[in-house]
Amino acid sequence: MTVTLTLRAEALLQRLTHLGSPEDVVELALELLAAEQLLPKKRMTLAEAVDRIRQLRERNMLGGVSIRELINAGRKY
């Protein structure tokens, strides 16, 4: 595959020669971009995280018994 670089891309590539050949630099950049795609796109705000935790807690059941009921039952003994 042949890639034509813009002047800016060529200048950036020249600044990164300490990382290896142009092919090595492009390969490294592509690997980093591919790894970034595995990360979540958007970080949750603190309020969103708290809401999500509360939503997950509402549905935690064990055989029809809530976690809260299990905790209270454990206190009785």
PDB file of N, CA, C and O in Angstrom, chain B, residues numbered from 101:
ATOM      1  N   MET B 101       0.854  -1.165   0.000  1.00  0.00           N
ATOM      2  CA  MET B 101       0.000   0.000   0.000  1.00  0.00           C
ATOM      3  C   MET B 101       0.905   1.235   0.000  1.00  0.00           C
ATOM      4  O   MET B 101       1.888   1.300   0.738  1.00  0.00           O
ATOM      5  N   THR B 102       0.565   2.179  -0.813  1.00  0.00           N
ATOM      6  CA  THR B 102       1.307   3.439  -0.863  1.00  0.00           C
ATOM      7  C   THR B 102       0.477   4.522  -0.200  1.00  0.00           C
ATOM      8  O   THR B 102      -0.715   4.667  -0.471  1.00  0.00           O
ATOM      9  N   VAL B 103       1.123   5.277   0.670  1.00  0.00           N
ATOM     10  CA  VAL B 103       0.447   6.358   1.375  1.00  0.00           C
ATOM     11  C   VAL B 103       1.182   7.655   1.057  1.00  0.00           C
ATOM     12  O   VAL B 103       2.405   7.727   1.171  1.00  0.00           O
ATOM     13  N   THR B 104       0.437   8.665   0.665  1.00  0.00           N
ATOM     14  CA  THR B 104       1.025   9.980   0.408  1.00  0.00           C
ATOM     15  C   THR B 104       0.804  10.837   1.642  1.00  0.00           C
ATOM     16  O   THR B 104      -0.326  11.028   2.090  1.00  0.00           O
ATOM     17  N   LEU B 105       1.904  11.351   2.183  1.00  0.00           N
ATOM     18  CA  LEU B 105       1.818  12.142   3.400  1.00  0.00           C
ATOM     19  C   LEU B 105       1.659  13.622   3.086  1.00  0.00           C
ATOM     20  O   LEU B 105       2.186  14.124   2.094  1.00  0.00           O
ATOM     21  N   THR B 106       0.930  14.301   3.942  1.00  0.00           N
ATOM     22  CA  THR B 106       0.853  15.754   3.843  1.00  0.00           C
ATOM     23  C   THR B 106       2.171  16.317   4.370  1.00  0.00           C
ATOM     24  O   THR B 106       2.960  15.591   4.975  1.00  0.00           O
ATOM     25  N   LEU B 107       2.407  17.592   4.144  1.00  0.00           N
ATOM     26  CA  LEU B 107       3.629  18.215   4.644  1.00  0.00           C
ATOM     27  C   LEU B 107       3.692  18.148   6.164  1.00  0.00           C
ATOM     28  O   LEU B 107       4.757  17.923   6.740  1.00  0.00           O
ATOM     29  N   ARG B 108       2.559  18.342   6.804  1.00  0.00           N
ATOM     30  CA  ARG B 108       2.515  18.280   8.267  1.00  0.00           C
ATOM     31  C   ARG B 108       2.831  16.873   8.766  1.00  0.00           C
ATOM     32  O   ARG B 108       3.600  16.702   9.711  1.00  0.00           O
ATOM     33  N   ALA B 109       2.236  15.870   8.128  1.00  0.00           N
ATOM     34  CA  ALA B 109       2.483  14.485   8.521  1.00  0.00           C
ATOM     35  C   ALA B 109       3.944  14.118   8.305  1.00  0.00           C
ATOM     36  O   ALA B 109       4.536  13.400   9.112  1.00  0.00           O
ATOM     37  N   GLU B 110       4.513  14.601   7.235  1.00  0.00           N
ATOM     38  CA  GLU B 110       5.925  14.309   6.960  1.00  0.00           C
ATOM     39  C   GLU B 110       6.825  14.953   8.015  1.00  0.00           C
ATOM     40  O   GLU B 110       7.798  14.346   8.460  1.00  0.00           O
ATOM     41  N   ALA B 111       6.497  16.181   8.412  1.00  0.00           N
ATOM     42  CA  ALA B 111       7.279  16.857   9.444  1.00  0.00           C
ATOM     43  C   ALA B 111       7.161  16.114  10.778  1.00  0.00           C
ATOM     44  O   ALA B 111       8.146  15.957  11.499  1.00  0.00           O
ATOM     45  N   LEU B 112       5.960  15.666  11.094  1.00  0.00           N
ATOM     46  CA  LEU B 112       5.772  14.894  12.328  1.00  0.00           C
ATOM     47  C   LEU B 112       6.560  13.601  12.287  1.00  0.00           C
ATOM     48  O   LEU B 112       7.165  13.205  13.283  1.00  0.00           O
ATOM     49  N   LEU B 113       6.555  12.960  11.172  1.00  0.00           N
ATOM     50  CA  LEU B 113       7.288  11.705  11.012  1.00  0.00           C
ATOM     51  C   LEU B 113       8.787  11.934  11.172  1.00  0.00           C
ATOM     52  O   LEU B 113       9.484  11.103  11.754  1.00  0.00           O
ATOM     53  N   GLN B 114       9.282  13.048  10.663  1.00  0.00           N
ATOM     54  CA  GLN B 114      10.698  13.379  10.811  1.00  0.00           C
ATOM     55  C   GLN B 114      11.064  13.582  12.281  1.00  0.00           C
ATOM     56  O   GLN B 114      12.161  13.216  12.706  1.00  0.00           O
ATOM     57  N   ARG B 115      10.147  14.165  13.058  1.00  0.00           N
ATOM     58  CA  ARG B 115      10.409  14.394  14.476  1.00  0.00           C
ATOM     59  C   ARG B 115      10.428  13.095  15.269  1.00  0.00           C
ATOM     60  O   ARG B 115      10.946  13.057  16.385  1.00  0.00           O
ATOM     61  N   LEU B 116       9.869  12.035  14.703  1.00  0.00           N
ATOM     62  CA  LEU B 116       9.757  10.759  15.417  1.00  0.00           C
ATOM     63  C   LEU B 116      10.745   9.709  14.922  1.00  0.00           C
ATOM     64  O   LEU B 116      10.569   8.519  15.185  1.00  0.00           O
ATOM     65  N   THR B 117      11.775  10.138  14.214  1.00  0.00           N
ATOM     66  CA  THR B 117      12.728   9.167  13.663  1.00  0.00           C
ATOM     67  C   THR B 117      13.451   8.382  14.758  1.00  0.00           C
ATOM     68  O   THR B 117      13.949   7.286  14.498  1.00  0.00           O
ATOM     69  N   HIS B 118      13.518   8.924  15.975  1.00  0.00           N
ATOM     70  CA  HIS B 118      14.166   8.201  17.069  1.00  0.00           C
ATOM     71  C   HIS B 118      13.403   6.930  17.449  1.00  0.00           C
ATOM     72  O   HIS B 118      13.933   6.079  18.164  1.00  0.00           O
ATOM     73  N   LEU B 119      12.159   6.800  16.973  1.00  0.00           N
ATOM     74  CA  LEU B 119      11.363   5.604  17.264  1.00  0.00           C
ATOM     75  C   LEU B 119      11.582   4.489  16.250  1.00  0.00           C
ATOM     76  O   LEU B 119      11.098   3.372  16.437  1.00  0.00           O
ATOM     77  N   GLY B 120      12.299   4.785  15.195  1.00  0.00           N
ATOM     78  CA  GLY B 120      12.570   3.773  14.188  1.00  0.00           C
ATOM     79  C   GLY B 120      12.295   4.292  12.792  1.00  0.00           C
ATOM     80  O   GLY B 120      12.192   5.498  12.567  1.00  0.00           O
ATOM     81  N   SER B 121      12.179   3.374  11.874  1.00  0.00           N
ATOM     82  CA  SER B 121      11.914   3.724  10.478  1.00  0.00           C
ATOM     83  C   SER B 121      10.500   4.300  10.355  1.00  0.00           C
ATOM     84  O   SER B 121       9.676   4.112  11.250  1.00  0.00           O
ATOM     85  N   PRO B 122      10.219   4.996   9.256  1.00  0.00           N
ATOM     86  CA  PRO B 122       8.864   5.509   9.063  1.00  0.00           C
ATOM     87  C   PRO B 122       7.808   4.401   9.161  1.00  0.00           C
ATOM     88  O   PRO B 122       6.720   4.617   9.694  1.00  0.00           O
ATOM     89  N   GLU B 123       8.137   3.229   8.646  1.00  0.00           N
ATOM     90  CA  GLU B 123       7.199   2.108   8.724  1.00  0.00           C
ATOM     91  C   GLU B 123       6.933   1.710  10.172  1.00  0.00           C
ATOM     92  O   GLU B 123       5.801   1.412  10.552  1.00  0.00           O
ATOM     93  N   ASP B 124       8.019   1.710  10.985  1.00  0.00           N
ATOM     94  CA  ASP B 124       7.877   1.366  12.405  1.00  0.00           C
ATOM     95  C   ASP B 124       7.005   2.384  13.137  1.00  0.00           C
ATOM     96  O   ASP B 124       6.169   2.020  13.964  1.00  0.00           O
ATOM     97  N   VAL B 125       7.213   3.665  12.822  1.00  0.00           N
ATOM     98  CA  VAL B 125       6.440   4.728  13.479  1.00  0.00           C
ATOM     99  C   VAL B 125       4.966   4.611  13.118  1.00  0.00           C
ATOM    100  O   VAL B 125       4.099   4.737  13.982  1.00  0.00           O
ATOM    101  N   VAL B 126       4.685   4.372  11.846  1.00  0.00           N
ATOM    102  CA  VAL B 126       3.288   4.233  11.414  1.00  0.00           C
ATOM    103  C   VAL B 126       2.658   3.011  12.067  1.00  0.00           C
ATOM    104  O   VAL B 126       1.512   3.066  12.513  1.00  0.00           O
ATOM    105  N   GLU B 127       3.392   1.916  12.127  1.00  0.00           N
ATOM    106  CA  GLU B 127       2.860   0.705  12.757  1.00  0.00           C
ATOM    107  C   GLU B 127       2.566   0.943  14.235  1.00  0.00           C
ATOM    108  O   GLU B 127       1.525   0.518  14.737  1.00  0.00           O
ATOM    109  N   LEU B 128       3.477   1.620  14.932  1.00  0.00           N
ATOM    110  CA  LEU B 128       3.271   1.932  16.345  1.00  0.00           C
ATOM    111  C   LEU B 128       2.046   2.816  16.530  1.00  0.00           C
ATOM    112  O   LEU B 128       1.236   2.587  17.428  1.00  0.00           O
ATOM    113  N   ALA B 129       1.914   3.829  15.674  1.00  0.00           N
ATOM    114  CA  ALA B 129       0.756   4.728  15.760  1.00  0.00           C
ATOM    115  C   ALA B 129      -0.541   3.965  15.535  1.00  0.00           C
ATOM    116  O   ALA B 129      -1.529   4.205  16.229  1.00  0.00           O
ATOM    117  N   LEU B 130      -0.549   3.060  14.584  1.00  0.00           N
ATOM    118  CA  LEU B 130      -1.753   2.275  14.307  1.00  0.00           C
ATOM    119  C   LEU B 130      -2.086   1.348  15.469  1.00  0.00           C
ATOM    120  O   LEU B 130      -3.256   1.167  15.807  1.00  0.00           O
ATOM    121  N   GLU B 131      -1.062   0.763  16.080  1.00  0.00           N
ATOM    122  CA  GLU B 131      -1.294  -0.101  17.245  1.00  0.00           C
ATOM    123  C   GLU B 131      -1.902   0.693  18.398  1.00  0.00           C
ATOM    124  O   GLU B 131      -2.825   0.227  19.067  1.00  0.00           O
ATOM    125  N   LEU B 132      -1.377   1.895  18.622  1.00  0.00           N
ATOM    126  CA  LEU B 132      -1.909   2.732  19.704  1.00  0.00           C
ATOM    127  C   LEU B 132      -3.349   3.142  19.426  1.00  0.00           C
ATOM    128  O   LEU B 132      -4.179   3.151  20.334  1.00  0.00           O
ATOM    129  N   LEU B 133      -3.646   3.478  18.184  1.00  0.00           N
ATOM    130  CA  LEU B 133      -5.023   3.838  17.833  1.00  0.00           C
ATOM    131  C   LEU B 133      -5.967   2.657  17.989  1.00  0.00           C
ATOM    132  O   LEU B 133      -7.091   2.816  18.465  1.00  0.00           O
ATOM    133  N   ALA B 134      -5.518   1.479  17.592  1.00  0.00           N
ATOM    134  CA  ALA B 134      -6.356   0.280  17.718  1.00  0.00           C
ATOM    135  C   ALA B 134      -6.616  -0.032  19.191  1.00  0.00           C
ATOM    136  O   ALA B 134      -7.730  -0.412  19.552  1.00  0.00           O
ATOM    137  N   ALA B 135      -5.606   0.122  20.043  1.00  0.00           N
ATOM    138  CA  ALA B 135      -5.774  -0.139  21.475  1.00  0.00           C
ATOM    139  C   ALA B 135      -6.729   0.873  22.089  1.00  0.00           C
ATOM    140  O   ALA B 135      -7.509   0.535  22.980  1.00  0.00           O
ATOM    141  N   GLU B 136      -6.672   2.104  21.620  1.00  0.00           N
ATOM    142  CA  GLU B 136      -7.559   3.148  22.143  1.00  0.00           C
ATOM    143  C   GLU B 136      -9.012   2.831  21.822  1.00  0.00           C
ATOM    144  O   GLU B 136      -9.907   3.209  22.577  1.00  0.00           O
ATOM    145  N   GLN B 137      -9.255   2.156  20.732  1.00  0.00           N
ATOM    146  CA  GLN B 137     -10.618   1.805  20.347  1.00  0.00           C
ATOM    147  C   GLN B 137     -11.244   0.839  21.337  1.00  0.00           C
ATOM    148  O   GLN B 137     -12.468   0.743  21.416  1.00  0.00           O
ATOM    149  N   LEU B 138     -10.420   0.119  22.094  1.00  0.00           N
ATOM    150  CA  LEU B 138     -10.931  -0.832  23.071  1.00  0.00           C
ATOM    151  C   LEU B 138     -11.403  -0.137  24.343  1.00  0.00           C
ATOM    152  O   LEU B 138     -12.145  -0.719  25.134  1.00  0.00           O
ATOM    153  N   LEU B 139     -10.974   1.108  24.539  1.00  0.00           N
ATOM    154  CA  LEU B 139     -11.361   1.851  25.724  1.00  0.00           C
ATOM    155  C   LEU B 139     -12.755   2.444  25.542  1.00  0.00           C
ATOM    156  O   LEU B 139     -13.206   2.657  24.417  1.00  0.00           O
ATOM    157  N   PRO B 140     -13.424   2.705  26.643  1.00  0.00           N
ATOM    158  CA  PRO B 140     -14.730   3.343  26.517  1.00  0.00           C
ATOM    159  C   PRO B 140     -14.603   4.691  25.817  1.00  0.00           C
ATOM    160  O   PRO B 140     -13.617   5.407  25.991  1.00  0.00           O
ATOM    161  N   LYS B 141     -15.604   5.017  25.034  1.00  0.00           N
ATOM    162  CA  LYS B 141     -15.581   6.268  24.286  1.00  0.00           C
ATOM    163  C   LYS B 141     -15.734   7.470  25.202  1.00  0.00           C
ATOM    164  O   LYS B 141     -15.067   8.488  25.015  1.00  0.00           O
ATOM    165  N   LYS B 142     -16.610   7.355  26.192  1.00  0.00           N
ATOM    166  CA  LYS B 142     -16.926   8.497  27.034  1.00  0.00           C
ATOM    167  C   LYS B 142     -16.828   8.077  28.486  1.00  0.00           C
ATOM    168  O   LYS B 142     -17.355   7.038  28.882  1.00  0.00           O
ATOM    169  N   ARG B 143     -16.158   8.881  29.262  1.00  0.00           N
ATOM    170  CA  ARG B 143     -16.095   8.606  30.693  1.00  0.00           C
ATOM    171  C   ARG B 143     -17.353   9.133  31.352  1.00  0.00           C
ATOM    172  O   ARG B 143     -17.886  10.171  30.961  1.00  0.00           O
ATOM    173  N   MET B 144     -17.818   8.413  32.348  1.00  0.00           N
ATOM    174  CA  MET B 144     -19.000   8.848  33.085  1.00  0.00           C
ATOM    175  C   MET B 144     -18.632   9.979  34.025  1.00  0.00           C
ATOM    176  O   MET B 144     -17.519  10.049  34.545  1.00  0.00           O
ATOM    177  N   THR B 145     -19.583  10.848  34.224  1.00  0.00           N
ATOM    178  CA  THR B 145     -19.407  11.854  35.262  1.00  0.00           C
ATOM    179  C   THR B 145     -19.645  11.166  36.603  1.00  0.00           C
ATOM    180  O   THR B 145     -20.141  10.041  36.658  1.00  0.00           O
ATOM    181  N   LEU B 146     -19.288  11.849  37.667  1.00  0.00           N
ATOM    182  CA  LEU B 146     -19.491  11.280  38.998  1.00  0.00           C
ATOM    183  C   LEU B 146     -20.969  10.994  39.251  1.00  0.00           C
ATOM    184  O   LEU B 146     -21.318   9.946  39.793  1.00  0.00           O
ATOM    185  N   ALA B 147     -21.826  11.919  38.861  1.00  0.00           N
ATOM    186  CA  ALA B 147     -23.267  11.734  39.065  1.00  0.00           C
ATOM    187  C   ALA B 147     -23.782  10.536  38.273  1.00  0.00           C
ATOM    188  O   ALA B 147     -24.609   9.772  38.771  1.00  0.00           O
ATOM    189  N   GLU B 148     -23.295  10.366  37.040  1.00  0.00           N
ATOM    190  CA  GLU B 148     -23.716   9.221  36.226  1.00  0.00           C
ATOM    191  C   GLU B 148     -23.259   7.914  36.848  1.00  0.00           C
ATOM    192  O   GLU B 148     -24.000   6.931  36.837  1.00  0.00           O
ATOM    193  N   ALA B 149     -22.039   7.888  37.395  1.00  0.00           N
ATOM    194  CA  ALA B 149     -21.524   6.682  38.039  1.00  0.00           C
ATOM    195  C   ALA B 149     -22.353   6.319  39.261  1.00  0.00           C
ATOM    196  O   ALA B 149     -22.672   5.150  39.474  1.00  0.00           O
ATOM    197  N   VAL B 150     -22.698   7.308  40.055  1.00  0.00           N
ATOM    198  CA  VAL B 150     -23.524   7.066  41.245  1.00  0.00           C
ATOM    199  C   VAL B 150     -24.893   6.535  40.840  1.00  0.00           C
ATOM    200  O   VAL B 150     -25.390   5.582  41.440  1.00  0.00           O
ATOM    201  N   ASP B 151     -25.505   7.142  39.827  1.00  0.00           N
ATOM    202  CA  ASP B 151     -26.803   6.660  39.340  1.00  0.00           C
ATOM    203  C   ASP B 151     -26.709   5.225  38.853  1.00  0.00           C
ATOM    204  O   ASP B 151     -27.605   4.420  39.107  1.00  0.00           O
ATOM    205  N   ARG B 152     -25.623   4.902  38.150  1.00  0.00           N
ATOM    206  CA  ARG B 152     -25.441   3.539  37.625  1.00  0.00           C
ATOM    207  C   ARG B 152     -25.299   2.530  38.761  1.00  0.00           C
ATOM    208  O   ARG B 152     -25.870   1.441  38.705  1.00  0.00           O
ATOM    209  N   ILE B 153     -24.544   2.892  39.781  1.00  0.00           N
ATOM    210  CA  ILE B 153     -24.384   2.000  40.938  1.00  0.00           C
ATOM    211  C   ILE B 153     -25.724   1.772  41.616  1.00  0.00           C
ATOM    212  O   ILE B 153     -26.047   0.647  41.996  1.00  0.00           O
ATOM    213  N   ARG B 154     -26.498   2.826  41.770  1.00  0.00           N
ATOM    214  CA  ARG B 154     -27.820   2.690  42.402  1.00  0.00           C
ATOM    215  C   ARG B 154     -28.744   1.806  41.566  1.00  0.00           C
ATOM    216  O   ARG B 154     -29.506   1.011  42.116  1.00  0.00           O
ATOM    217  N   GLN B 155     -28.681   1.939  40.247  1.00  0.00           N
ATOM    218  CA  GLN B 155     -29.502   1.099  39.372  1.00  0.00           C
ATOM    219  C   GLN B 155     -29.117  -0.366  39.528  1.00  0.00           C
ATOM    220  O   GLN B 155     -29.984  -1.237  39.599  1.00  0.00           O
ATOM    221  N   LEU B 156     -27.820  -0.634  39.580  1.00  0.00           N
ATOM    222  CA  LEU B 156     -27.362  -2.019  39.715  1.00  0.00           C
ATOM    223  C   LEU B 156     -27.752  -2.608  41.061  1.00  0.00           C
ATOM    224  O   LEU B 156     -28.075  -3.793  41.143  1.00  0.00           O
ATOM    225  N   ARG B 157     -27.729  -1.814  42.104  1.00  0.00           N
ATOM    226  CA  ARG B 157     -28.082  -2.293  43.441  1.00  0.00           C
ATOM    227  C   ARG B 157     -29.551  -2.667  43.546  1.00  0.00           C
ATOM    228  O   ARG B 157     -29.904  -3.570  44.304  1.00  0.00           O
ATOM    229  N   GLU B 158     -30.406  -1.992  42.800  1.00  0.00           N
ATOM    230  CA  GLU B 158     -31.845  -2.254  42.876  1.00  0.00           C
ATOM    231  C   GLU B 158     -32.190  -3.667  42.425  1.00  0.00           C
ATOM    232  O   GLU B 158     -33.158  -4.253  42.910  1.00  0.00           O
ATOM    233  N   ARG B 159     -31.411  -4.217  41.509  1.00  0.00           N
ATOM    234  CA  ARG B 159     -31.755  -5.522  40.934  1.00  0.00           C
ATOM    235  C   ARG B 159     -30.961  -6.668  41.524  1.00  0.00           C
ATOM    236  O   ARG B 159     -31.067  -7.793  41.034  1.00  0.00           O
ATOM    237  N   ASN B 160     -30.179  -6.429  42.544  1.00  0.00           N
ATOM    238  CA  ASN B 160     -29.393  -7.506  43.143  1.00  0.00           C
ATOM    239  C   ASN B 160     -30.288  -8.364  44.016  1.00  0.00           C
ATOM    240  O   ASN B 160     -30.671  -7.964  45.116  1.00  0.00           O
ATOM    241  N   MET B 161     -30.618  -9.543  43.519  1.00  0.00           N
ATOM    242  CA  MET B 161     -31.492 -10.471  44.239  1.00  0.00           C
ATOM    243  C   MET B 161     -30.826 -11.849  44.249  1.00  0.00           C
ATOM    244  O   MET B 161     -30.081 -12.208  43.337  1.00  0.00           O
ATOM    245  N   LEU B 162     -31.113 -12.591  45.285  1.00  0.00           N
ATOM    246  CA  LEU B 162     -30.610 -13.950  45.393  1.00  0.00           C
ATOM    247  C   LEU B 162     -31.795 -14.836  45.731  1.00  0.00           C
ATOM    248  O   LEU B 162     -32.228 -14.895  46.882  1.00  0.00           O
ATOM    249  N   GLY B 163     -32.312 -15.519  44.731  1.00  0.00           N
ATOM    250  CA  GLY B 163     -33.470 -16.378  44.946  1.00  0.00           C
ATOM    251  C   GLY B 163     -34.693 -15.599  45.388  1.00  0.00           C
ATOM    252  O   GLY B 163     -35.487 -16.083  46.195  1.00  0.00           O
ATOM    253  N   GLY B 164     -34.847 -14.388  44.860  1.00  0.00           N
ATOM    254  CA  GLY B 164     -35.996 -13.575  45.228  1.00  0.00           C
ATOM    255  C   GLY B 164     -35.815 -12.776  46.505  1.00  0.00           C
ATOM    256  O   GLY B 164     -36.708 -12.031  46.906  1.00  0.00           O
ATOM    257  N   VAL B 165     -34.662 -12.928  47.147  1.00  0.00           N
ATOM    258  CA  VAL B 165     -34.377 -12.199  48.377  1.00  0.00           C
ATOM    259  C   VAL B 165     -33.344 -11.121  48.048  1.00  0.00           C
ATOM    260  O   VAL B 165     -32.325 -11.392  47.414  1.00  0.00           O
ATOM    261  N   SER B 166     -33.627  -9.901  48.488  1.00  0.00           N
ATOM    262  CA  SER B 166     -32.695  -8.805  48.191  1.00  0.00           C
ATOM    263  C   SER B 166     -31.475  -8.886  49.094  1.00  0.00           C
ATOM    264  O   SER B 166     -31.496  -9.549  50.131  1.00  0.00           O
ATOM    265  N   ILE B 167     -30.435  -8.217  48.692  1.00  0.00           N
ATOM    266  CA  ILE B 167     -29.217  -8.159  49.499  1.00  0.00           C
ATOM    267  C   ILE B 167     -29.523  -7.535  50.862  1.00  0.00           C
ATOM    268  O   ILE B 167     -29.022  -7.996  51.888  1.00  0.00           O
ATOM    269  N   ARG B 168     -30.340  -6.494  50.865  1.00  0.00           N
ATOM    270  CA  ARG B 168     -30.708  -5.825  52.117  1.00  0.00           C
ATOM    271  C   ARG B 168     -31.400  -6.814  53.061  1.00  0.00           C
ATOM    272  O   ARG B 168     -31.121  -6.827  54.260  1.00  0.00           O
ATOM    273  N   GLU B 169     -32.296  -7.637  52.526  1.00  0.00           N
ATOM    274  CA  GLU B 169     -32.997  -8.623  53.365  1.00  0.00           C
ATOM    275  C   GLU B 169     -32.020  -9.656  53.919  1.00  0.00           C
ATOM    276  O   GLU B 169     -32.160 -10.085  55.064  1.00  0.00           O
ATOM    277  N   LEU B 170     -31.046 -10.055  53.132  1.00  0.00           N
ATOM    278  CA  LEU B 170     -30.041 -11.004  53.612  1.00  0.00           C
ATOM    279  C   LEU B 170     -29.199 -10.397  54.730  1.00  0.00           C
ATOM    280  O   LEU B 170     -28.891 -11.071  55.713  1.00  0.00           O
ATOM    281  N   ILE B 171     -28.830  -9.132  54.582  1.00  0.00           N
ATOM    282  CA  ILE B 171     -28.069  -8.455  55.624  1.00  0.00           C
ATOM    283  C   ILE B 171     -28.860  -8.380  56.910  1.00  0.00           C
ATOM    284  O   ILE B 171     -28.337  -8.659  57.989  1.00  0.00           O
ATOM    285  N   ASN B 172     -30.120  -8.003  56.795  1.00  0.00           N
ATOM    286  CA  ASN B 172     -30.972  -7.909  57.990  1.00  0.00           C
ATOM    287  C   ASN B 172     -31.178  -9.271  58.634  1.00  0.00           C
ATOM    288  O   ASN B 172     -31.205  -9.378  59.860  1.00  0.00           O
ATOM    289  N   ALA B 173     -31.324 -10.310  57.822  1.00  0.00           N
ATOM    290  CA  ALA B 173     -31.491 -11.646  58.371  1.00  0.00           C
ATOM    291  C   ALA B 173     -30.226 -12.086  59.105  1.00  0.00           C
ATOM    292  O   ALA B 173     -30.316 -12.758  60.132  1.00  0.00           O
ATOM    293  N   GLY B 174     -29.064 -11.722  58.602  1.00  0.00           N
ATOM    294  CA  GLY B 174     -27.806 -12.068  59.252  1.00  0.00           C
ATOM    295  C   GLY B 174     -27.647 -11.376  60.586  1.00  0.00           C
ATOM    296  O   GLY B 174     -26.982 -11.907  61.475  1.00  0.00           O
ATOM    297  N   ARG B 175     -28.227 -10.229  60.750  1.00  0.00           N
ATOM    298  CA  ARG B 175     -28.125  -9.481  62.014  1.00  0.00           C
ATOM    299  C   ARG B 175     -28.936 -10.142  63.129  1.00  0.00           C
ATOM    300  O   ARG B 175     -28.642  -9.972  64.313  1.00  0.00           O
ATOM    301  N   LYS B 176     -29.952 -10.893  62.734  1.00  0.00           N
ATOM    302  CA  LYS B 176     -30.822 -11.517  63.736  1.00  0.00           C
ATOM    303  C   LYS B 176     -30.134 -12.678  64.449  1.00  0.00           C
ATOM    304  O   LYS B 176     -30.513 -13.032  65.566  1.00  0.00           O
ATOM    305  N   TYR B 177     -29.132 -13.267  63.813  1.00  0.00           N
ATOM    306  CA  TYR B 177     -28.517 -14.463  64.394  1.00  0.00           C
ATOM    307  C   TYR B 177     -27.215 -14.184  65.024  1.00  0.00           C
ATOM    308  O   TYR B 177     -26.579 -15.094  65.554  1.00  0.00           O
TER     309      TYR B 177
END
